[in-house]
């Protein structure tokens, strides 16, 4: 389980994260919602060690990781799919996926796990094409596949539906639910697309101005009026 306690962060004089606390459990999809500029991406970067937290703590599997470097968090079983995907455009699909295996010792087999191609068949069909030649939706699937190649126990997704066609959004949603149902992975999903989040969330959090202002069960999102809190 991921536990975040009273996390604070500043950019210059601006208080970006204000005492953020929550947890994400194995086998569940925890959805973090909020409008642009409320601190969602900054929070994820703090979780991955890309931005140091000013105060507060992050605990993963009962071990404090607040001061660990990003690569140490990956070694601990955390994977991050950033907003914008950030694939390697000049590498092939297969080479991008193989990059996810670099967290394992050199003696580990350097072969893309077959389950990634089963989850995203389009990646198998295009394994020898350059990542930069893929559509936005295919690149998003590639970014998720690369993260899964690290065999994470915590998968963090930053707005995976952004700029993606509806058919691929549906495919990604099915994969996220399948991963959660396996019961060996916690999934933290940051999303602005309310309908996508509501369909997947086991629990939800809403952020506003750097703070968590509402939280609850995914099944109660409509009753709790979450759509009105995140609609621009």
C-alpha positions, 0 to 999 in steps of 0.5 A: 500500500502507498501511504502519503501523509501531510505532503507539502511542496512549494514553487518559489513562494507558491504553496503548491501542495498543501498537506496532502494525505491519502492511500492507494491499496493493492488491487484497487484503482484510486482516482485523483481528480481536479482541474488544471493547475491544482497540483496533481502532476506535482504530487505525482512527481513528488511520489516518484522522487522527481521533485523533493517534498518540502515536508510530509512523508511517503511510505510504500509497502511499510517502508519510508521512501520520502528521500529515495531517488527516482531509480530507487523507487522504480527498483522498489516496484513503482512505475510512472506513466507521465503526462505526454507519454515521453516515449523514445520516438527514434526507438522501435516499439520493441526497443521502447518496451525493452527499456522497461527491463533495465531495472532488472539485473543484467542476467535477467532475460532481455525479452519483452514479456508476452503479456504486454503484447496480449494486453496491447495487441497493436504493439505486437503488430507494430513492434518494429516501427519507430515509436514516433510513427505511432498515433497518439493513442498507440504511443499511450499504450506503448508508454503504459506497456513500457511501465508494465515491463518493469513489473510494478506493484504500483502503477501511476498514470497521469491523464492517460486519456488526454488527446486520445481517440475514444476507441483507444480510451476504451481499450486502455480502461479495460486494461486498467481494470484487468490489471487491478482485478489481478490483485497484485498491483495498486493503480493511481490514476490522475484524470480530468475525464470524469466518465473514464474515472467514474467507471474505473475508480474503487476510491476517489480524491478531488484536489483543489488549490493543492489540497484534497477537498473531497474523497470517497468510494468510486461507487458514490462519485455521482451522488457526491457531485464529483462531476461538478467539482472537476468540470471546467 
